[in-house]
Amino acid sequence: MTKLLSKLAIDSRILIIILTLYFGFVLNLSFWRFVSGHIEIGSFQMVIFAFSLIFFILTPFYLLLSIVTLPFLAKPLITLFLLISSAANYYMYEFGVFIDTDMITNIFETTKREAFDLITVWGFLWVFVTGVVPSVILAFTTIRYASVKRELKIRILSAAASLLILLTTAAASYKEYTSFGRNNREVRKLLNTINYTYSTVRYFQRRALTNREFVRLDPDAKVAPFKESHKTVVVLIVGETARADNFYINGYEKNTNPNLAKQDIISFKNVLSCGTATAISVPCMFSNADREYFDVTSAKYTENLLDIAKNAGYDIFWRDNDDGCKGVCDRVPTENMLGSKNSDKFCDKESCFDEVLIEGLEGYLSNITKDTLIILHAMGSHGPTYYKRYPDEFKVFKPTCDTAQIQNCSKEEIVNTYDNTILYTDYIISKTIDTLRKFPDFESGLMYISDHGESLGENNVYLHGMPYVIAPKEQTKVPMILWMSENMQKQDYIDYSCMQEAAKTDAYSHDNIFHSFLGLLEIETKVYKKEYDIFKKCRTKELP
Ligand SMILES: [Zn+2]
């Protein structure tokens, strides 16, 4: 075999053409699938446009390959691009993801555990066939170059010719390009090699800003309660990948909320997330910046809700069973549940069931000495291994999809498995409420909100992480649930039935969290904006 391979030889000009076609078509399957789905060939103009688009995509590859196909440089560089492109192509094709800077941030800042969840036999095969095999063939092929002078002459002439073709065809379809481009801005994020190269450069540019000054929001924030008779204890459960529509209490046909349906809770029906990935949504939720102005790097260098509450005198405790707090909890006490000593009951080596988050909570609450804010960061419904997110007793909706290769499961199996994760989340939230109820002297409350939603095969899109502007509502519409003890309703002058009504019709988003919590925790600070406070409408008395 190696003997056969070692006899392979190819003229550099032919190699450039073959690689242009391979990168342009095979490694860009997702791009062409998107284009064929979004282009309407209704007129002769559009036929010309479709043809010119092929040149439009292939010419840059041809030019680039003409530049890098040089002795010593060609093989390592092209191999690198072959491997990355085939992996990127697989994720874009199979999961409908788009590759942008947020996605790259997600990849670099994801734990190994999550990354392994995404590696499947099918994915491995895909990369092997379209990335590894061509790389091996390339490695054993001798590239024959002409003399420097001749090589240069040929490349310059053919580059000039291809540029000319590109410009004429593009000029002929100028209008179609601008309208297609405007309507499908995101398509560039599917164009392999450009998408990840650009996004990776942007990611490192962002990271290079590390010497920034840390911004304090309000060093003078202080607790200014209506009355001081009770300790305030609020639990905020940050959910993972839960989408609003699969909650029975939001009108889903399957009973995924047998516990919460019996609790005296409020479910907010129209809530939008800040991002479609944890790395964006979680910092955004705790930031005072609105979604439109939110920047993940600036957030790392700016105080957030937890810092203000801490400065004001709250005890803060962040318990994490997900993929870390993305910088939000850097300055407050934190406990990471995976690998923590006491959690054998709910954990294996890879991950823990979310029940680990409330293990020992009752004991913790009995020892509270100050106003306290507890954040429980759940693993929730993190895919594609939904089946690993809940214990056996919660395997209620069947048949399930007990594999990471969700493309091999039917839609029904995927949805059933996902619904079981919601069923388990329902149990966790309800049990936390029950625990809080055991301390009637506290002014206690609980809020649950998910970081983003999930696509379960609608229009062939799976998982999450789509660019926000084109993300389907499955990825951005999130559940938000509130429970308040009677003490809290009374002490904070909140009309619960008014909240109940507002939750049905009013529109909310992650932008509301920062300010609503400042209100709920009765923190007096100049950064509080009452128009964002979801409780404002239903307070029977103004905040002091
Ligand atoms: Zn997430």
Boltz pocket constraint, residues with backbone or C-beta under 6 A from the ligand:
constraints:
  - pocket:
      binder: B
      contacts: [[A, 239], [A, 240], [A, 241], [A, 277], [A, 278], [A, 279], [A, 451], [A, 452]]
      max_distance: 6.0
